Amino acid sequence: MIMARGLARQFRAKGRRGAAVQAVAGVDITVAAGELVGFLGPNGAGKTTTLRMLTTLLVPTAGAATVAGCDLLKDPRGVRRRIGSVAQGFGTSPESSVAEEMHIQGRLYGLTRSDVRRRAVELAEQLELTALQRRPARTLSGGQRRRLDLALGLIHSPDLLFLDEPTTGLDPQSRANLWDHIRRLRAESGMTLFLTTHYLDEADALCDRILVMDQGRIIAEGTPDALKAQVSGDGVSVGVTADHIAGTAAIVRRIAGVQDVSTTADLVRFRIPRAHTMLPDLLRALDAAHIPAHSLQVTRPTLDDVFFILTGRTLRESERSPSTPSAPDKETPSDAAA
């Protein structure tokens, strides 16, 4: 459904002598029909630029791609006919009703009036919008507006749907509700989805496969479980009093297979494969040394652990500290896709 090879995009910083910024540095992306693929990366990694190229909003500086069966450079109109896109921000007119928004979107895609009515009814039922048809978009809650955005992206029955951080800003209940709708739509239609998100739990829960991008390149890909398996072992935290920190750390370091030992005022943390098999030995050693442990916690590897190992920071930290220079706010006229 997506086959990109060497896809790249370079920007020129503002000003006559602005330095070139390589926002995307030759990425290869393959997405099979029916897959739900997540796209993760810190701010400034090149995710948005890549997404804009794949959706024909930016012309690549180099490389080639086929999206939904159409050549990205030679047939951008064909790409746009076959894809749907749900952007980060709300894409509705505040004064238009739900029904009007779906009608306008369907007609823009060339659907007949009868086809628009049929699809609007189907999507309203699937996305719980039936009772909201006459409501202006400005009166909808955040979750309702995101469901309307999803309906607009689906009105023309695309082969491929791009979702750009679809649950950002939603409360936990609305997020979970939108997850359920995405799962149901995919199960019923077999649609291919390409999802960017800053919520690692969202990627873990929804995606068949994940691509991790940093500094303009794809640095890792695989299923959530396969990526988490790259993290060496389970995380263990042992809580002791401050005067026993050094003794506890010394005992931990003598255990075979222990890695990444660190300490705080009242915790000794480390990683070890199959932590449950070594805990009895650890507790016996602490008891023999007369060190009382007041807490013991074992955590399985998470996608945030993977992200930290790959990029040197957590995804939350990356939101505060972009890793690469930002692309210019505006492209020149030649940058916009026809």
N, C-alpha and C positions, 0 to 999 in steps of 0.2 A: 504493500500500500504506500510506503515511503521508501525510496531508494536514493540516498544522497551520497555523493562521493566528492571529497575535497571541497566541500562547500565553505566558502570564505567570504568575509566582508570586512573591508577596511574603511575607516572614516578619516576625515581630515579635521583636526581640532580647529576651533574657531580662530579666525585671523588669517591673513595672507600666508604667513610662514608657519602655520600650525603644524605640529608634528602629526605624522600618520599614526592612527590607533587601530591595531588589528583586533577588532572586536570578536571575530570568529576566524580561527586559524586552520581552516581545512578539515572539517569534520566529516566523518562517515556515519550515516544513520540508516538503519534498516528496520522497518516496522512491517510485520506480516499482517495480512488481512485478518480481522477479528481480534487482534491484540489490543490490550490496554497498557500503554507504555507511559511511565512516569519520567519526567525530565526535571532533575534537581541540580542545584548549583548555587553558590553564593552570589550576592549582588555583584554585578560587573563581570560575571562569568561569561556572558554571551548568550544566555538563554533567550532573552526577549528578541535579540537580533536574529538568532536562528529561527525562532518562531515566525518573525515577520518575513523572513525570506521564504520559508516553507508555505506561507499563506499569501505570497505574491505581493506583499506590501513593501518589500525592499528587493532590489535586484542584486544578486550575489556579485561580488568582485571577481570570484573565481569559483570553479567547480560546476557540477551539474547535478540535477535531481529530477526524479520522476515522482509525482505526487498524485495519488488516486488515478494512476494510469496515464497521466498527461505530463509532458515535458514542461518543467517549471519555467524555462526560458523561452521556449518556442510556442507554448500554448498556455499562457497564464490564465486566459479566460476559461479554458477547459478545466484548469485546476479549480478556479473559483466556483464553477458550476457544480463540482463534485464534492466540495468540502463545506463543512460548517465551521463557524468560529465563534466562541464565546470569550470575549475579552475580559480583562480584569475589572474594568469599571462597568457600571450599569449602562446598557446600550439602548435605553428606551427614552421616548419623549415624555416628560413629566405629565403633560396634559392629555396625551392619547390614552384611550382605554386599552385594556388587554386585547380585546377583540380587534380593535383597529390596528394595533401594533402587529399582530399576527397576519392580518389581511395585507397590510402594506408590505411586510417582508416577503410574503408568499408571492405577491404580484411582481415585486422587484426581481424575483427569481424566475419569472415567466410562467408561473402556475396559473391555470384558469381559475375563474371565480369559484367554480364548483369544487375544484381540487383544493383550493385554499380552505373552503368551508369544511371539507372532509378532514383535511389534515389538522385544522384548528380544533375540531371536535375531538379527534384522536389524541392530540397532544394535551389538550385541556384535561381530558380524563386521566391520562397517564401521569401528568404533573400536578394534579389537584388544583387546576385553575378554572374549572367549570363555573364555580360560584363567583368568580372574580371577573367574568367577561366584561362587565360594564364599568368596572372600577378604573379610574385614571391611575396611571403608573405611579404618580406621586403619592398615592394613598396606600400603596402596598408596603408591607414590611420588607426587610432586607432579604429574608428567605424567599418570600413570594416573588420579589423582583428578580432574584437569581434564577428561580424556576421559569419565569417568563423569558429571561435571557436564553436559557437552555432551549425553550420552545422555539424561539426565533432562530437559533442555530440549527434546529432540526426540521424546520417547516418544509424544506425542499427535499427531505429524505436523503441526506448526503451519505456518501460511502465512508467518509472520514470526518471525525469531529475533533477540532482543536479546543481544548479547555485551558484557559490561561488563569491559573489560580482562582478557580470558580468559587471557593468557599471563604476567601479572605474577607474578614470583617463580620462573618456570621457568628451567631452564638452557637454553643455546642449542639443544642437540639436541632437548629436549622442545618448545621453542617451534617449531622448524622442523617437527617431527612434527605438532604441532597445526595449524599452517598447512596442511600437506598434507591433513589430515582435513577442515578447513573448505573448502578448494578442492574436494575430491572430493565432499563432501556437496552443495555448491552445484551442481556440474556435473551430478550425478546427479538432483537433485530440483528444480532451478530455484528454490530457496527464496530469499526476500528476507532479507538480513541487515543489521543496524544495529549497528556495532561502535564502541565507545569504546576508545581505546588511548593510552598514553603512549609507545609505541614508533613513531617516525616511519618506520622501515624497514618495520614491520609494515603501516602504513597505505599506504605506497608499493607494497608487494608485493601486497597483497590487494584494495585498494579500487578500485571503478570511479569513485567520486566521493568527495570529502572536504568536510565542513563544518567550518569553524574558528569557535569561539566564544570571546568574551572580554567580560568585564563584562556578562554576561547577554544578549548579542546575537550573532547570526551575523554575522561580519565578512567572511567570504569563503567561497566554495564553487566547486568545479570538479573536474575530473579532476586526478590528481597531476601529469601533464605540463603541464596548463594553468596550475596554480598555480605550478609551478616556472618557467614561461615569464615570470611576472611579475617574477622576479628579473632585474635588469638585467645580463646578461652572465655570463661565466665568472669564477671566482675564480683569480687568479694570485698566486703567492708567489715572490719572487726572493731567494735567499740570498746575501748579501755580507758582507764584514767590516765591523765597526762604523765604521771610518773612511771607508767608501764609501756609507754609508746615505744621507746627504744628497744626494750626487751622483746616486745611482741614483734616488731619489725625484724629483729635478729632471728627469731624463731621462724617467721614466715620465709625469710630469704634462704633458709636451709632446706625448704621443701622443694623437691624436684619438680621442674616445670613451671615454677612461679616466674611471672614477668611483671614489669611496670609497677614495682612496689613504691608507694608514696604514703606520706603521713600528714595528718593535720593535728590539731590540739588534742583530739580525742578519738581519732580513727586511724587505722592502718588499712590501706586499700591495695589490692593487687589483682592480677588476672592469672587464671590457671584453667587449663582444659578440664572438663568434667569435675567441676568444683565439689559436687556432692560426694565424690568418692574420697576426697582428702579431708573433709571437715572433721570426721571422728579423730583422725590422727592429730589435726591441729588443736582440737579441744583438749585432747589428752596431753599434748606438749605444753599448752598453756597452764593446765591444771598442775602438771609436774613442776612448773616454774613458779607456781603460786600466783599466777596472773588471772584475776577474775575478769571475764569478758561480760560486759553488760549489754552488748548487742552483737548480732551477726546477721548479715544480709548478703544474699546471692542474687545477682541480676544476670539475665541472659543478654547477649549482645543485641544492640538496637541499631537502627539505621543511623542514628545520631553518632554512635560509636564509629560506624563505617565512615561517615562523613568527616569526623574529626581525624581519623587516620589518613584519609585521602587528601584532605585540604589543610589540616593543621588547625582547624577551628570547628566549632559547632555551627549548625546552620543559623541559629539565633545570633551568634556573634557575627556571622557573615552579613546579616542584615544591617548591623551597625557599622561595619567596616568593609566597604567594597574592596575587592582584591585587584581590580584593574580600573584604569581611567574610564570615566563614563563617555559614551558616545555623544556626539553633538545632539542638542535638543531638536534641531531641524536638519533635514537633509536638503540637498540642492534639488532642483526640479528633476534632474536626471536620475536621482535616487528613487523616485517614486515609481512603482510599477504602473504600467499602463492599464 
